[in-house]
Amino acid sequence: MTKALPVPDADSYDEFCEDCGYEPELKRTLSSFQMFAVSFAFISVAVGIFGTYDDVLRNSGPVGIWTWIIAAAGQMLVALVIAQFAGRIPLIGTSYQWASRLANPKIGWFFGWVTFCYLFTGLMAIDSAMSSTCLVPLFNMAPNEVTARTITAVVMVIQAVVAIASTRLMGLVNSTAVAIELTIVVVLAVALLVAVAVTGHGSVDNLTSRGLAAGATNYFAFGGGLMAVMIVGLGTLVGFESAVNMSEEAKDPFRSVPRAIVVSVAAASVLGMVFLIALTVAIENVPKVSAAGSPVAMIMHDQLGTITERIFLTAIAIAFFGGGLVTLTTCARMIFGMSRDNRFPASQLLRRVNHRTQTPIPATVLAVVMGIVVLAVLPGNALLNLITAGTVFPALTYGMIVILYLSVRKRLDRQEGAFDIGRFETPVSIAALVWSICSLVALLSPASARVPIMIVTGLLVVGGLYFAYMMTFNRDVLDHEPGDLAVFSH
């Protein structure tokens, strides 16, 4: 029978890290709400819907919003499995740590590389979308790719300054952004519905309309319009496990991290559905809005006027900033987590933590520099395809995590009082695996996914080449894990 381990005292969380072979270098300052904010900010309902609502209108028509419910149910299954891991091994590196310690370091390294690619492409997606679909219309600038990329680079640098300054500051800024986002989503949904009721501009019939996709011959086909629109839910309800990458900076990681994961997915699922319904009902002219570069901004302008639109766009910009800040921070923590085990290029530099700020400055700077280089080098279509490829990595990562959990769950110990779904873990895990396979199929089936698939494959090949280098010249780092492995299993 699996035994329950006592929950550590507040002063002993650092001792847990030491048992895992790591010197506690990061400062534990993040509260339970701040951990929730980390997960919710990465998901960012406002950001996700703002950036993908045009896909709904063009691929399936407004009726496609109902696929959100399917995605929400599936992602919750995955979140429950990840929360099980988070309540047992709250270490920076998420799946990298879990696979390295419970399978073997070689498998763990590939988990880590896939997660790093996922976080980096996620950072590019959020900050690029913030510039092109939010800040450009907010400041009445003419759409211009060079301008958007310049703004993106500036935003990334500002986020890096905040992330480097202190974890406490990052937590405060992000918590404020999340509080604003939660408020704005609710207020905006109510305001849009009230505006429709008062003016009559809009229609409940939009909820069942196919819009521009009406009459499409491949609407229900494999890879067709209805399947393609699954990207809205699958591209938004991701990143909830980011709290684990901040767990060594949490005050009560065994409890707060798993709860942050589950509660953030539940909150985002409900708020997202409400927001989608309000936006869809508020569409006055479906063809016109479907053709717009930023449909959400147009809906707000048509229903609420210019001044109100500017207020809401400002609030959404803050939500974008918070989401990008969390993504950058967790990406830096992943780089740091792999580097302190000497399993990332330039590990000796990237594993350093500044003693004054207690943050991994080199790892944070690297993520920003890589982002700026990508913005400077990749042409428009290539950058867009890289960002689109980022939707594949989360689904791939989640599938790998679920398979790992099904493989090792019987030998895992439990922390007393930590998150645990008990006897439901097997059916939930199997259902999560089925969902992960289905979500990958949905993301890879559209013809437009061919180039992103090539990019994903290319990034995996790059990782494989570095893995081969380590196996040839530095094999020892992949032979064993630091610390006492008995901490996690019986």
ZIVENKA-V437568 format. One record per helix or strand of 2 or more residues. SS is the DSSP state (H for helix, E for strand). FROM is the first residue (numbers start at 1). LEN is the number of residues. Records with the same first field share a line. If there is no record, write none. Layout:
SS->FROM-LEN / FROM-LEN
//
This chain:
E->4-2 / 414-2
H->10-10 / 32-12 / 45-15 / 62-25 / 95-8 / 105-34 / 145-21 / 167-33 / 204-5 / 211-3 / 225-4 / 231-6 / 240-10 / 253-29 / 286-5 / 295-45 / 347-4 / 361-17 / 380-32 / 422-24 / 449-25 / 475-4 / 485-3
//
